[in-house]
Amino acid sequence: MRSRPTAESTGDIHDFESRFYLANNAVALVVGPIRHERVVRAFKLLFGGWVKGPVVPPTFRQPQRTTEVRVVRVVAPEASKVELRGGVVGLKATDEDFVVGQVVARVLEARLKRDAAAQQADRVMADAPSRRLAGPIYFSASITPERAVAFSRAATDSFAALAGSPITAEELASAKASLASERGGRSVGDHLREIEFYALPRTYPLTYMTRLEAVTAADVQRVVQRLLAANALTVVVLGPVSENLKPQM
C-alpha cells in the first residue's frame, strides 16, 4: 500500500502547482464541430478563476557527453530473458536533421529485425522520439541469455555500420514508407499537440512529408557519423547477464 502524503509533501505539491500550473502558462486544444463562442463560455465557467503569474523559466540540461561505450548491467538471475536497451543522444525535434534521425531509427530497426530472426529475439524495435532537448536514438530487444552476447554485438555493429557504408535504396524507401504511414494515421489533434509540445513551426505537419522525401542515403550516413562523433553508445542490460556482454564499437 502507498503511504499517505505528509503535511510537508502535500505543501510541496501545492507550491509546485501554484508555481507552474498558471493560466498564462497553459495550452488548450479543442478539436471538433463546436462553435468558438461555446468553447469560450465553457472555459470562462470552468477556468475563469485560474490565476496568472510569472512563468518559471525551464532549467532542463542537455545530457552529458559519453566518450566511451558504456554498459550498465542490472543482474536479475530470476529473469527468463535478457532485456537490451542501447542508443546514443540524438537530435531535438527542431533540429534540421531530425527527420533524417527518424529514418536512421527505421533503417536500424529493419536490420535488427533481420538479426532477430536468426537470434530468436523478440520485441525488437528502434526509435528516435521527439523531444525539446536532444532525445535518444535507441534500440531495444528481449532475448534468451545464451544468445544475448551475439545479438548485442550484432546490434551495436549494425549501428556503427550505418556510419561506415551507405544504406540501400530498398532500405531507404522502406524506412520512408513506414514513417509516411505513421504520419498519415495522425489526427489534427495529434499534429497540434506535437507543435505545442516541441515548439515546432506551425507549418510543420504540412512540410514534414516534403522533408521526408528529400532524405537521401548520404544524409543517413552523415547524420549517423554526426551522432557517433558526439556520443558513444550506452547499453543497458537487465536479466541473467554475464561479464561477456561487452558491445564493441
C-alpha positions in Angstrom: 0.0 0.0 0.0 1.1 3.6 -0.7 1.5 5.7 2.4 -0.5 8.9 2.7 1.5 12.1 1.9 2.7 14.0 4.9 1.8 17.7 5.5 5.2 18.7 4.2 4.9 16.7 0.9 1.4 18.0 0.4 2.6 21.5 0.8 5.4 20.8 -1.7 2.8 19.6 -4.2 0.7 22.7 -3.6 3.7 25.0 -4.1 4.7 23.2 -7.3 1.2 23.6 -8.7 0.9 27.2 -7.8 4.3 28.0 -9.4 4.0 26.0 -12.6 0.3 25.5 -13.4 -0.5 29.0 -14.4 -3.3 30.3 -16.6 -0.8 32.1 -18.8 1.5 29.0 -19.0 -1.1 26.6 -20.3 -2.3 25.5 -23.8 -5.7 24.1 -24.6 -6.5 22.3 -27.8 -10.1 22.0 -28.9 -10.9 19.8 -31.9 -14.3 19.1 -33.4 -17.5 20.6 -34.7 -18.1 23.2 -31.9 -18.6 26.9 -32.2 -15.9 29.3 -30.8 -18.5 31.1 -28.6 -19.5 27.9 -26.9 -15.9 27.0 -26.2 -15.2 30.4 -24.7 -18.3 30.2 -22.4 -17.2 26.7 -21.2 -13.6 27.9 -20.5 -14.8 31.0 -18.7 -17.1 28.9 -16.5 -14.5 26.2 -15.7 -11.2 28.2 -15.7 -12.2 31.8 -15.3 -10.8 31.9 -11.8 -7.4 30.4 -12.7 -4.7 32.8 -11.5 -1.9 34.1 -13.8 1.6 34.7 -12.6 5.3 34.9 -13.6 6.3 31.9 -15.8 9.2 29.9 -14.3 11.9 29.5 -17.0 12.9 25.9 -17.9 16.1 24.6 -16.3 16.5 21.3 -18.1 20.0 20.4 -19.0 21.3 18.6 -22.1 22.7 15.1 -21.3 26.4 14.9 -20.6 28.6 13.6 -23.4 29.6 9.9 -23.3 33.0 9.4 -24.8 33.4 5.6 -24.5 31.0 2.7 -24.9 29.2 2.3 -21.6 27.5 -0.9 -20.4 25.1 -0.8 -17.5 24.3 -4.2 -16.1 21.3 -4.9 -13.9 21.6 -8.5 -12.7 18.2 -10.3 -12.4 19.0 -14.0 -12.2 15.4 -15.0 -11.9 14.5 -13.5 -15.3 14.0 -15.9 -18.2 15.2 -13.4 -20.8 17.7 -10.6 -21.2 16.3 -7.1 -21.9 18.6 -5.0 -24.0 18.4 -1.2 -24.5 21.1 0.7 -26.3 21.5 4.1 -28.0 23.1 7.5 -28.3 22.0 11.0 -27.6 20.2 12.0 -30.8 18.5 15.2 -32.0 15.9 17.5 -30.7 12.7 17.9 -32.6 13.6 21.3 -34.0 17.0 20.1 -35.4 17.2 20.4 -39.2 18.3 16.8 -39.3 15.6 15.4 -37.0 13.6 13.7 -39.8 16.8 12.1 -41.0 17.3 10.8 -37.5 13.9 9.2 -37.6 14.9 7.5 -40.9 18.1 6.2 -39.2 16.0 4.6 -36.5 13.7 2.9 -39.0 16.6 1.5 -41.0 18.3 0.3 -37.8 15.0 -1.4 -36.7 14.7 -3.2 -40.0 18.3 -4.5 -39.8 17.9 -5.6 -36.2 14.7 -7.5 -37.0 16.6 -9.4 -39.6 19.2 -10.3 -37.0 16.4 -11.1 -34.5 15.1 -13.8 -36.8 18.4 -15.6 -36.6 19.0 -15.0 -32.9 15.4 -15.7 -31.8 14.9 -12.3 -30.3 11.5 -10.7 -29.9 10.0 -7.2 -29.2 12.8 -5.7 -31.3 12.4 -2.1 -32.2 14.3 1.2 -32.7 13.1 4.7 -32.3 14.0 8.4 -32.4 11.2 10.1 -30.3 10.5 13.8 -30.5 12.0 15.9 -27.6 12.5 19.6 -26.9 16.1 18.7 -25.9 18.3 16.2 -27.7 16.4 12.9 -27.4 17.7 9.4 -27.8 18.1 7.2 -30.9 17.9 3.8 -29.4 17.1 0.1 -30.0 15.5 -2.5 -27.7 15.1 -6.2 -27.7 14.2 -9.2 -25.5 16.4 -12.3 -26.0 17.3 -15.6 -24.3 20.5 -15.4 -22.2 22.6 -17.8 -24.4 22.0 -15.5 -27.4 22.3 -12.2 -25.7 26.0 -11.7 -26.3 25.8 -12.4 -30.1 22.7 -10.2 -30.6 24.1 -7.3 -28.5 27.3 -7.3 -30.7 25.2 -7.6 -33.8 23.1 -4.6 -32.7 26.0 -2.3 -32.0 27.7 -3.4 -35.2 24.5 -2.5 -37.1 24.5 1.0 -35.6 28.2 1.5 -36.5 27.7 0.1 -40.0 25.3 2.9 -40.8 28.1 5.4 -40.5 30.6 3.3 -42.5 28.6 2.4 -45.6 25.6 3.7 -47.4 22.2 2.1 -47.0 20.5 0.5 -50.0 17.7 2.2 -52.0 15.3 -0.5 -50.7 16.1 0.2 -47.1 15.7 3.9 -47.6 12.4 3.5 -49.4 11.0 1.1 -46.7 12.0 3.5 -43.9 10.3 6.4 -45.6 7.2 4.4 -46.3 7.0 3.3 -42.6 7.2 6.9 -41.4 4.8 8.2 -44.0 2.2 5.6 -43.0 2.6 6.5 -39.3 2.2 10.3 -40.1 -0.8 9.6 -42.2 -2.6 8.0 -39.3 -2.3 11.0 -37.1 -5.3 13.2 -36.2 -5.5 17.0 -36.3 -5.2 17.0 -32.5 -2.0 14.9 -32.7 -0.4 17.4 -35.0 -1.5 20.4 -32.8 -0.1 18.7 -29.7 3.2 18.0 -31.5 3.5 21.6 -32.5 2.9 22.9 -29.0 4.9 20.3 -27.1 8.0 20.6 -29.1 7.9 24.3 -30.1 7.7 23.4 -33.8 6.7 25.8 -36.7 3.0 26.0 -37.3 3.6 24.6 -40.8 5.5 21.5 -39.6 2.7 19.0 -40.4 2.5 20.4 -43.9 6.2 20.3 -44.6 7.1 17.0 -42.9 6.4 14.8 -46.0 8.5 17.0 -48.2 11.4 16.9 -45.8 11.0 13.1 -45.5 11.0 12.6 -49.3 14.2 14.7 -49.6 16.2 12.4 -47.3 19.0 10.6 -49.1 21.2 7.6 -48.2 24.1 10.1 -47.9 22.0 12.1 -45.4 21.6 9.0 -43.3 25.3 8.2 -43.3 26.2 11.8 -42.5 23.8 12.0 -39.5 25.0 8.7 -38.0 28.5 9.9 -38.3 27.5 13.2 -36.6 25.8 11.3 -33.7 28.6 8.8 -33.1 31.2 11.6 -33.2 29.3 13.4 -30.4 28.5 10.5 -28.1 29.5 6.9 -27.7 26.9 4.1 -27.4 25.3 3.4 -24.0 23.8 -0.1 -23.5 21.6 -1.2 -20.6 21.3 -4.9 -19.9 18.8 -6.4 -17.5 18.5 -10.1 -16.7 20.8 -13.1 -16.0 23.7 -11.2 -17.6 27.4 -12.2 -17.8 30.6 -10.3 -18.0 31.0 -11.4 -21.6 28.3 -8.9 -22.6 30.5 -6.1 -23.8 29.5 -4.4 -27.0 32.2 -3.3 -29.4 32.2 -0.1 -31.5 
